[in-house]
């Protein structure tokens, strides 16, 4: 069996969660949860070095290889992963200010013994190691451990120096910028991807409602197909993808039961051939753990589907 085949069969257990690489699934407290590809890739990178800090540069390089992405993409992926894990207190995914992220909890690989955290051997993603081989690794002698602890202390002090540098102090002293739904509406109408990225990085929620009818950012954006038929379709699709990467939930329904996909594919709006419709369809139906028919409007579901999703009868 090749190293790649062995690595693809890893199953990680940590803090009541199970991440199965073979099936690319995440189970939290016994319940399978949906998570997008990038947050799961992030989880894998952190699990590969459980207990150690993985720098932002490493994560950006490994998760988005040969692709230029905005810096906000990483915290966005971290936010989605924490949401999937139910990690509201940041106890599973720990932020090391100015450096990167780490998983500080005990991690068990392939049902073997717990992996050593902090002082244990790092897992090389190219090595042909099974979970039992990692579990059987001998503990380091006392003197090297002291050296490791000293090195860790040095790294920690360096991280603190970065975190509390004059620049960081100046940034922390600034008043946190908040954005209104009117700001969002202006950016969406202008197909201003950069502004939306800035808003997402500042904590703006793309699922927040714009009005009493339950219009959210994606459904507001889809109105562009009706407002301006000559709009830039590719740019609109990229803005829609930015909303998805920022945490937009494709299962959202408005007061009338419409979802983003049901609005997009309607001929009155974008139609089935528009790039944003094709993207939403792919998100809904492609890949393991995709929400599938939960992306359909409530009035498009059969009685059985409505009951399975906890919706009242039509």
N, C-alpha and C positions, 0 to 999 in steps of 0.2 A: 504493500500500500504506500502510495506517495505521501510526502509531507503535506501537500495541498489537500489530499483526501482526508488525512488525519485531522488537519486543522479545521476543515469544513464540518467535522462531526462534533465539534466541541459543544458542551452544554455547561453553562455557567450558572451557579446558584449563589445568591447574595441577598441579604436583607428581605427575605420572603419573596424574592423574584427569581425567575428562571429565564435565561436567554439561550435559546437553541439556535446555533448557527446553521445547522443542517436544514432546518425548516424556516429559518429567519423569523422566529416567533418570540414574543415576549409575554410571559405570564406573571402577573402580580397578585400575590395573595390568593393563588389558585384560580384566578380569572384571566383569560387571555385578553390582552389589550391591544388596540391598534396603535402603531407608531410608524411614522414615515421612514423611508430608507436612510436618510442622512442622520437623524437622531440615533438609529440603530447602529450605523457605522461608527458614530461617535462613542456609543456604549462599548462596542467591541474594542476600539482603540484604548479606552480607559481600562477595560478589563484585562487587556494584554499586559498592562503594567500596573495591575492592582496594587494600591498602596503607595505608588510613586506618582509624582507630579508629571503630567504630560503637558508640555508647553503648547501655547496657542499656535506657534509656528509649526510644530509637529502635526497638530490636529488639522490645520488648514492644508498642509502639504499632503497628508495621507487621505483625508476625506474628500478633498477637491483637487486631485492631482492634475497638473497642467491646465488648471482652470483659474482665471482671475475672478475672485469673489470679494465682495465688500466685507469689511471686518465684522459687520453686524451679523453676518451669516452664522458665525460660530455661537455667539450668545443666543441667537434665535434657536439653533439646533439644541443647545443645552436646555433652554426653556421648555422646548417640546419634550425632550427626554425626561426632564424632571416631572413634567405634567403626567406623562405616561407612567412613570414609576410611583407617582403619588408622593414625590419628594418635596413637600412644601417647605420643610425646614432645612433643605439643602444638606441633609445628613448622609445621603448616598452619593451625590455628586457634589463634591466640595470645591469651592472656588479658592484658588490661591492667588490673591490679588496681584495683578501685574505680571503673573507668570503663566498660569494655565489652570488645569483642573485635575482632580484625583478622586479615586474611590477609596475612602478610608475604612470601609466595613470589611468584614471577613468574607472572602470569596472562595467558593469550592468549585473545582473544575471536574467535569465528567463523573460526578458522584464520588470522587476520591476524597482524600483528606483536605482540610482547608489549606489554601495557599498561604505562604508566609506574607504578611503585610509589612511594608516598610523595610524590614531587614532581610526579607527572603529574596531568592534569585529572581531576576526579571525574566519574563517569558519573551524569547525572541520569536517573532512571528514567522521567521524563516526556518526555525529549528523543527526537527521531526520529533516532537515530544508529545506524549499522551498525558492525560491528567494524572495517571499513576506515576509516571516518570517524574513529574513536577513534585508530586506529593512525597516521593521518595528521596528528593534532594536532601543532602546532609546539611545540618545547620552549620554556619560558619563558626570557627574558633573564636574565643573571647577577644583576643587582640584585634583581629580584623574587624570584629563587630564594633569595637571601640572606634576604630578608624572610620567605619561606616557611619556611626553616630556622629562623629566629629564632622565628617563631610556633610552629613544631613543638616547639622547645626549651621554650618557655613552657608549652605544653600538657602536655609531658612532666613538667615540674617541678610543674605543678598536679596532675597525676595522682599523682606521688610524694607530694605533700603530703596528698592524700586517702588514699592507700594506707597512709601511715605516721602518720596522725592518732592522737591519744591513744586514741580509741575503737577503731580498728583494732588498735593495740598491745594494748589490754586484751583484745580478742577473741582475738588470736593467742596471748596468754598462757594462755588457758583450755585445759584438757585437752580434746582432741578426744573428742567423745561417740561411743561405739560402741553398737550395738544387737544384741541376740541374736535368734535365731529365736523364742525364747519371747516376747520383746517384740512381734515381728511377729505371732505367733499371737494374742496378746491383742488387738492392734489390729484384726486381720482379723475375729476373732469379734465384736468390738464395733462393726464397720463404722465404725471411727474413721479417717476420711479424713485429718483434720489430722495425726494421729500418723504415718500412713504417709507423708505428704508430708514431714514433718520427718525421718523416717528416710531417705527417698530423698535428700533434700538433704544428709544427713550421710554418704552413700556406701553405704548398705545396698543389697545386691543382691537384687532381687525374683526372680532366677532360682536363688538358692541353695536347696539341698534342705533339707527339714525332717526327713527320715528316710531310712532305707536303701532305701525303696521309690521314692525319687525325687520325693516330693511337694514341690511348690514353692508359692510364694505364691498364684498364681492357682488352682491345683487345690485348695489348702487353703480358699480363699475359697468355691469352688463347693460345698464340703461344707455350706455354710449352707442350701442348698436342701433337704438331707436332714435336717439338725439342727433347723432352725426354719422350717417351711413358711409361717409368718406373717411372715417377715422383710420389711423394707422393700426391695422389688425395685429401685426407682430408685436408692436409696442404694448398694445392692450393685453395680449397674451402674456408678455413678460411681466407686466404689472400684476396680472392675476397670479402668476407663479410666485411673485414676491409676497403677495398676501398669504399664499399657502405656506411658504417657507416661514412666514411670520406667525404661524399658528392658526390660520383660518380653518375652521371645521366645515368640510364639505357636506356634513349631515345637517347643518343648520336649516331650519325652515322658518319662513315668515308667518305672519298671522293667517295668511291664506293657504298655508301648506306648501308653498313653493320652495324649492331648493335652488342653489346656484345652477346646477346642471339642468334642471327642468326649465329654468328661465332661459339659459343659454341656447338650448337646442330648439326652442320655440321659433317658428319662422318669423313671428312678430319682432323678435329680438335678434339674436345672432345667427340662428340656424345651425344645422348639424355640421356644416362644412367650415365654420369659422374656426381659426386656430385655438381660441380660448375654449370653445365647446369640445374640441378634440382633446385638449389638455385635461379638462375636467372629467371627461369620460375615462381617460387613461388613469387618472388618480382614483376614480371610483371603482374601476373594474380590473385594472392590471396589477399583478403582483400579489404575493401572499399577504393576507390580512387586510386587503382592500375592502372598503365598506360595502361595495356592491349595490344592491337595491336600496340600501339605506340612503343612497344619494337621490332617490326618486322623490318627487312631490308626493304628499300624503294621498292626494286624489288619484295618483297613478298606481297605488298599491292595491293588491287584492285584500279581501277581508282577513285572510290568514296572515298575510304579510303585516298588515296594520296591527293585528293582535300580537304578533311576535315582536314588534317594535314598541309595544306598549302604547299604541295610539288608540283613541276612541273610535268606535265604528263610524263609517262615513254617513 
